[in-house]
Amino acid sequence: MGDKDDYLTAYRVFFENFAATVNPEDQLPVHIAGYSITESELPGEVLYWTSQYLTEKQCPPTLMTPLRRIILDEVQIASKKSPNEFGYKSDESVYIALRLMQAVTARVNAVCLRYLDNARLDTLPPPPTLKDMKTVSCATKNSRRAMEDRHVEIGNLEALFGIETATPTSFYAVYDGHAGSAAATYCAAHLHQYLVESPYFITDLRTAMCDAFLRTDAEFVRKSNEDRACGGSTAVVVVVRGRTLLAAWAGDSLALLAKRMHLLQLVRPHKPGREDERDRIESSGGTVMYWGTWRVNGQLAVSRAIGKS
């Protein structure tokens, strides 16, 4: 059996299992945040929901990117032709999250069922010849009522967003939410989208990452002021392009590099106890006090975050 038969067999098994287990009547197949969605935010939300849905259905990792790309393209075309079906409110120029999500998952169902046809199955691209980084992730909820944290693993940003490149960029992030999950969810859907949309993405990753953090924060704060979004989130991101590794962060989440039995801390956590952070906060009119640990205004134990507390 050739390599093509191998991956197509795995894909066929997935689509058959999908068809056997899908429930088109499920009104809430993925978790959504309570805020409405603008046109510019649609790509990130569609890709995020599609990832949740396909992961739940145990989609093969090598199939995730092409399927998500196909679904995003179809949603963008269909939502322009029939915006009402996707929950678009023309008077406010936003999408209602629940209706948009339901239309997106219906599109995922239609696309996956389409590939039960062997002739269509054969048109799916083969797995990339370059070996992707092997990744392992785990998330554990503590005693809180609901999980407030999110994480993202994307092996090839360019392929996901339809960009031609010789050297793909891998993206890995952890978002530690506080006062709810909305900020962490927004980061998980959009920070990498805004990274790719920065005009510096191809030429200057460092500047592009700064753009992405600032835009994510500004957009979520705006959403907090206008909508039902609240809370904040730390963010720690690592991107790898060729032999270049770049780490970026806001807050006290950590990133370690293990090499030859040694650990290297990639970030310097933003905590109120840091002298430079305390000076910055106090010069801006805030206070830092010790209440079990150093806290900003007696509340937050982190000195920087995406969003508001």
Buried (B, 14 or more C-beta within 10 A) or exposed (E): EEEEEEBBEEBBEBBEBBEEEBEEEEEEBBBBBEBBBBBEBBBBBBBBBBBBBBEEBEBBBBBBBBBBBBBBEBBBEBBEEEBEBBBBEEEEEBBBBBBBBBBBBBBBBEBBBEBEEEEEBEEBEEBEEEEBEEEEEEEEEEEEEEBBBBBBBBBBBBBBBEBEEEEBBBBBBBBBBBBBBBBBBBBBBBBBBBBBBBEBBBEEBEEBBBBBBBBBBEBBBEBBEEBEBBBBBBBBBBBBBEEEBBBBBBBBBBBEEEEEEEEEEBBEBBBBBBEEBBEBBEEEEBEBEEEEEBBBEEEBBBBBBBBBB
